[in-house]
C-alpha cells in the first residue's frame, strides 16, 4: 500500500480557499485528486510536494518544461538577464536575437510578434486574419483548444475542465460557449467542423468562403487524444484556404518546439500563413508569439492591427526563449532524439502493461507528447472515437498513479522532457504495472 499522505497539501488548499477563488490559480488544477497538490521544490524530471512526497513529473506544468525543472543553464542565463533589469517598457537586444532566431527556425516565419500566453497569441492571429482578409468568420474544429478568450473558447470535453451547462444545447456545428459569463454573441462568427474530414472543410469553404477570414487548427490534435492528421489533410487545408483567400493558422502552442525545432509545420512540410507558439518556447517563463508571412504581419507594423501588452518580449522571457532554442538545437537536435527514444519506450511499456493487466486501452502519439486512454475502440483517429473513452476510469488511474510516485494530468495527456531518462522510464513502468493491478 502507498505511504503517501497529503495532509499538508489539503490543509494548504483549505487555507488557500479563504483568500483565493477556488483555492487555485487555474481551474484545471482544482480537478486533481485526492486534492490539489502544493509543490515545495522541483529539479530535473521530479517534483516534491509539501508533504515530502516525490513524483516523476509528466505534467510538466501542462507542457512548458521541455528542459525539466530548475535547469541550471536556463536559471543562470535568466538570472544574468535579470541582473540588468527585469523589464524596461523599452526595446532591448534580447528581443531582436530571439525574433531573428525564430525566423531562422520556423519555415513560415518572416516576421514575429511577442505576447505573454497562448491565448493572447491566438487573439492576435485572429485579428490579423480578419484585418488582412476583410472577412469575419473563423473555422475551428471539434476537440481543438485555442485558449480561453471569448471569441474562440468553445465548450471543451476534458475530464479536468468543468463543462459549461450551455454546451448540451448547441447543435453539431454550433459553437457552445466554454464558460459561464462568456459573451452570448462572442461565438456567432465561429464555424465548428469535424477535424480530419477534408470533405466537410471543402463544403464549408465552398458555401461560406467569402465570409471566412481564417481556418485555425492544431497540427496534431494534442488536447483530445494526440490524433495525427490523416495523410494529405493539412495539405488539402492549405490548398483550400489559399484557393478561397482564407488565412491558414496552425496553433502550435503545444507542438511548437516540442515535436521538432521547426515546429509541426516544419516536420510535416506544410506552410501556413501564421503560427502561434508558446509553452516550450519559454521553458516555464510566460512567452508566446505569432509568426508568419510578412504580408500579414506587416499589419502590425503599419498600425492597422494594434498589438499591446505591458510585458511582451521583456528581457527575462527573451533570455529564456533564446536559451531554450539554443539547447534544443544543440548537437543536431540530440534533445529531440532523446525525447523520442524515452517517450516511445514509455509508450511501448504502457501498452504492454495494459495488455498484461487485461485492460483495454490505447496510447496515441509519440515521443515528447502522447495520450493514454481506456477504451474499447480498436483505434482512436477522430474526435467522436476519442469521446467514447472511459474518462472517469483514467482519472481514477491518474489518482492512484500519484500514490505510486508518478504525476500525470487527469485527462490522459503526458509530456516528456529532455531530462527524463531510462531510470524514470523504468520506475514509471513499475508504478504503472502496480497501479493497473489496483485499478
C-alpha positions, 0 to 999 in steps of 0.5 A: 500500500502507498505511504503517501499522505497529503495532509499538508497539501489539503490543509494548504488548499483549505487555507488557500480557499479563504483568500483565493477563488477556488483555492487555485490559480487555474481551474484545471488544477482544482480537478486533481485528486485526492486534492490539489497538490502544493509543490515545495521544490522541483529539479530535473524530471521530479517534483516534491510536494509539501508533504515530502512526497516525490513524483516523476513529473509528466505534467510538466506544468501542462507542457512548458518544461521541455528542459525539466525543472530548475535547469541550471543553464536556463536559471543562470542565463535568466538570472544574468538577464535579470541582473540588468533589469527585469523589464524596461517598457523599452526595446532591448537586444534580447528581443531582436536575437530571439525574433531573428532566431525564430525566423531562422527556425520556423519555415513560415516565419518572416516576421514575429510578434511577442505576447505573454500566453497562448491565448493572447497569441491566438487573439492576435492571429485572429485579428490579423486574419480578419484585418488582412482578409476583410472577412469575419468568420473563423473555422475551428474544429471539434476537440481543438483548444485555442485558449480561453478568450471569448471569441474562440473558447468553445465548450471543451470535453476534458475530464479536468475542465468543468463543462459549461451547462450551455454546451448540451444545447448547441447543435453539431456545428454550433459553437457552445460557449466554454464558460459561464459569463462568456459573451452570448454573441462572442461565438456567432462568427465561429464555424465548428467542423469535424477535424480530419474530414477534408470533405466537410472543410471543402463544403464549408469553404465552398458555401461560406468562403467569402465570409471566412477570414481564417481556418485555425487548427492544431497540427496534431490534435494534442488536447483530445487524444494526440490524433495525427492528421490523416495523410494529405489533410493539412495539405488539402487545408492549405490548398483550400484556404489559399484557393478561397483567400482564407488565412491558414493558422496552425496553433502550435502552442503545444507542438511548437518546439516540442515535436521538432525545432521547426515546429509541426509545420516544419516536420510535416512540410506544410506552410501556413500563413501564421503560427502561434507558439508558446509553452516550450518556447519559454521553458516555464517563463510566460512567452508566446508569439505569432509568426508568419508571412510578412504580408500579414504581419506587416499589419502590425507594423503599419498600425492597422492591427494594434498589438499591446501588452505591458510585458511582451518580449521583456528581457527575462522571457527573451533570455529564456526563449533564446536559451531554450532554442539554443539547447534544443538545437544543440548537437543536431537536435540530440534533445529531440532524439532523446525525447523520442527514444524515452517517450516511445519506450514509455509508450511501448511499456504502457501498452504492454502493461495494459495488455498484461493487466487485461485492460483495454486501452490505447496510447496515441502519439509519440515521443515528447507528447502522447495520450493514454486512454481506456477504451474499447475502440480498436483505434482512436483517429477522430474526435467522436472515437476519442469521446467514447473513452472511459474518462472517469476510469483514467482519472481514477488511474491518474489518482492512484498513479500519484500514490505510486510516485508518478504525476500525470494530468487527469485527462490522459495527456503526458509530456516528456522532457529532455531530462527524463531518462531510462531510470524514470522510464523504468520506475514509471513502468513499475508504478504503472504495472502496480497501479493497473493491478489496483485499478 
